[in-house]
Amino acid sequence: MSLLAGKIGIVFGVANKRSIAWAIAQAWHKAGARLAFTYQGERLKENVEELASTFGPDTLLMPCDVTKDEDIARVFAEVGQKFGKLHLMLHSVAFAPKEALEGEFLNTSREAFRMAHDISAYSLIALARGAAPLMTEGGSIVAMTYYGSEKVVPHYNVMGVAKAALEASTRYLAYDMGPKKVRVNCISAGPVNTLAARGIAGFMDMLKHYEAHSPLKRNVLPDELGATGTFLASDGAAAITGQVLYVDCGYQIMGM
């Protein structure tokens, strides 16, 4: 029996075939879930449309700018109209201006700080609020985070602070949504060669560092993140909420 048979999910954050969101979406689909997708801006529409169509020609695809409450309201209204309910949500959305990921964190501008937190952290709260009325049968919300939320990773800068806010938000949402049988968790992935990651200075050095210093002596694979996302979405994780699961080949446990 498929782990997610009969489940309805929505995926925020697919940019292209290298996206972690796409790896998890594929795993959810393979496990039996029926999915809807959003895309941010016309620039990404064609990529996401091509990928989503592989799940069937009637796959729901909607534009969504997570900084606009009216976009979020429209997305969940369309999901409700098409499916009537929702069980799964993936939040794989993050952004900070390029200049904020270079140089010193000390020089982070007020606007870069605001933007990074709005898009990367507050959006989880806004999307969870939109999803909640449709999760009448309980559900699972999964967000993507990174180790830079708790330790200094050079060049990650304001994004690390935003991810810390995301993780704290996950815990508070888990508390609020627990009585509704909705679980909220984060996956903290090791570095993966995605479009977003390539915007971080020194990213290729980061891959080599993880490979050299993690206990498993390698980097995480997208399929492994998909498997973890499926576990968190399934009844096998029914008693897990408010947690950050590290899927980084063990790097997080190392002191030196």
C-alpha positions, -999 to +999 in steps of 0.1 A: +000+000+000+013+034-009+023+055+021+005+087+009-024+071-010-054+094-010-035+124+003-037+159-013-007+181-011+006+215-023+042+223-030+057+258-027+092+264-040+100+244-071+123+264-094+137+237-116+145+200-117+174+205-092+152+220-065+149+201-032+111+209-035+110+189-067+128+159-051+103+158-023+074+164-047+085+134-068+087+112-037+053+123-025+038+116-059+055+082-060+040+074-026+005+081-039-002+117-031-020+140-055-002+174-057-007+210-067+021+234-074+028+271-072+054+292-090+069+326-082+068+349-112+066+344-150+103+337-152+098+303-134+064+294-148+077+274-178+101+253-157+075+244-131+048+239-157+070+214-175+078+195-143+043+195-129+028+183-162+047+150-157+023+142-129-007+145-153-022+172-176-047+182-150-021+190-123-031+223-106-005+250-111-009+285-097+012+317-095+019+328-059+040+356-045+042+347-008+046+383+001+011+390-010-018+379+012-042+381-017-021+356-037-020+332-008-058+335-003-064+328-040-042+297-040-059+280-011-094+290-025-084+272-058-071+242-039-103+241-018-125+244-050-106+216-068-100+191-039-121+202-010-094+193+015-056+193+020-033+170+039+003+180+030+022+212+024+058+218+015+074+251+022+107+254+003+108+292-001+137+314+008+153+346-005+177+374+005+192+400-018+226+389-032+244+418-016+232+405+018+250+372+012+283+388+006+306+407+029+299+411+066+267+404+084+273+436+102+264+455+070+230+439+065+206+466+055+172+470+072+155+463+039+175+431+033+167+419+068+130+427+063+128+410+029+147+378+040+124+373+070+092+381+052+099+357+023+119+330+042+101+329+076+069+348+078+056+331+046+055+298+065+030+313+090+009+329+062+008+297+042+000+275+073-028+299+081-042+295+046-038+257+046-054+252+081-091+254+071-085+227+045-067+203+068-099+190+083-085+154+084-052+165+100-020+168+080+017+175+078+035+207+070+072+204+061+096+233+058+132+234+045+159+249+067+197+248+070+224+244+097+233+281+092+203+288+115+223+277+146+260+280+136+279+307+117+283+297+080+303+323+062+284+341+035+250+327+047+246+359+068+210+372+071+196+339+056+209+321+087+190+345+110+159+341+088+162+303+090+164+305+128+131+325+127+117+298+105+126+270+129+112+290+159+080+296+139+078+258+132+077+251+169+050+277+176+029+266+147+033+230+158+018+240+192-011+260+176-020+233+150-014+202+172-051+201+184-061+200+147-039+170+142-016+190+119+021+184+124+048+210+115+084+200+110+116+212+093+142+192+073+177+207+077+194+196+046+231+194+039+242+215+009+226+205-024+236+220-057+204+240-063+197+273-081+194+290-047+225+275-032+247+286-061+239+322-051+260+316-019+297+326-023+320+296-018+293+271-022+315+245-040+340+247-012+311+240+012+303+208-007+339+197-004+340+206+033+309+185+041+322+156+021+355+157+040+341+163+075+307+146+078+307+111+094+294+095+062+321+113+041+297+124+014+270+149+006+233+142+009+214+132-023+181+147-034+164+113-033+173+110+004+156+143+011+126+130-008+125+099+014+127+120+046+099+143+033+078+113+026+084+099+061+074+132+077+042+133+055+032+098+065+015+082+094+049+068+104+057+103+117+023+107+134+039+116+168+066+139+154+060+176+154+079+209+160+112+192+152+142+199+130+154+167+113+190+169+101+196+151+068+232+161+062+252+128+064+258+136+101+277+169+097+256+186+124+270+164+152+306+173+146+325+198+167+357+197+147 
